[in-house]
Amino acid sequence: LLQPVAPQEKAETETSTPESKNVTTNVGIIPRAIHHLFQLLSESPATMEFTIRCSYIEIHLEKAVDLLHPPNSSVGITAQGIQCASEACCFDAQDVLTLLSKGNAVQKVAKTQFDS
């Protein structure tokens, strides 16, 4: 379970340098959204608890593939949602970014006519 950071710890973790601000301005929308989500969670009341679970699938040639557990090719998409995709609990933004990186490493990228 993800618990918000205590106020005295929050002040220490929010300090940044001009260099670190440049890093955050040069990243895409997904990493920004992930960092923003965890920032909002850390600002919530201490009485609230959160659980963040992440899955990462790819739909390629009408097949859904679990990118966090590549041998698992039996991911199904139904009217009720995605079934049989692995889930990982994430405690901070870096956990999510690590999962994205792991999934990106096994992602299939097909060449199309537009690439030529």
N, C-alpha and C positions, 0 to 999 in steps of 0.2 A: 504494500500500500504506500502511496505517495503522500507524505505529510508536508504541509507548508513549512518553510524555513522560519525559524524564530526571528523576530525583528532585529535582535542584536547581531545575528549571523547574516541577515539580509544586507545590512550596511556594508559589511566586509566583501560580500560576493558581488555587489553592484558596482564596485570601483572598476574603472577601465582607463586605458591609456589611449592616446590618439591612434596608435597603431592598431589596437584591438577594435576601435570604431571603424577603421578602414576595412578590416576583415569582414565585419558584419554588413557593410554596405556593398561588398562585392559578391555576396552570395545570392542564390536564387530565392524564389518565393517559398519553396518547401522548407528549406532550413530556417528561413525567417519565421514562417508560421509555427514551426516546431518550437523555436526559442520563445516566441510570443506566447504560445500555449503554456509552457512551463513557467514563464514569468507571471502570467495571470494566476496559475495555480499557487505559486509561492506567495502571492499577495492575498490569497483568500484567508478567511478566518481560521485560526488554529484548530477549531472544533470540526472542521471539514476534512474528510479524507478522500483521496482519489486513487483509482487504479487505472493505469494507462496500459493497454495491451495493443500491440501492433502486429499486423499481418502485412505481407507484401506479395501480391500475386501479379502475374503477367498473363494477359490473354493474347495468344499468338496462334494464328490459323484456327480460330474457334476452339482452342483448348486452353484451359486455365492451368497455370503452372505455379506452384508454391515456390517463390524465389528464396525463402528462408530455409527451406528443406527440399532442395531440388529433386531428390528421388521420388518425392511424394507427388505423383502426377494425377492423383484422383481428386483434385479440387473440383467441387461442383458449384455451379451458380444456379440458384433456383429463385422462385418468387419470394421465398423466405430469406434469401441472402446467400452469402458465401458459406459453403460447408466444407469441412475437412482441411481448411488452411491452418497451418501452424500459427500459434500466437506466442509472442514473447512479452513479458512484463518489462516495462521501461520505467526507470526511476528518475531519469533526467533527459535533457535534450540530447546529450552525447550518446546515450543508449539508443535512441531512435535513429540518429545519424549513422551510428555503427551498423545498425540493421539495414538501413538503406544502402550503405556501401557494400555490405555483404550480398544483398539482393542484386545490386547493379553488376556485381562481378559475374553472376551466372545468367544474367539477362540475355535473351536472344535478340540480336539486332539483324534484321534482314535488309538486304540491299533492294531498293526499288528503282523503277525507271527514273524517279525524280532525283536519285543520288548520282546518276550518270552525268 
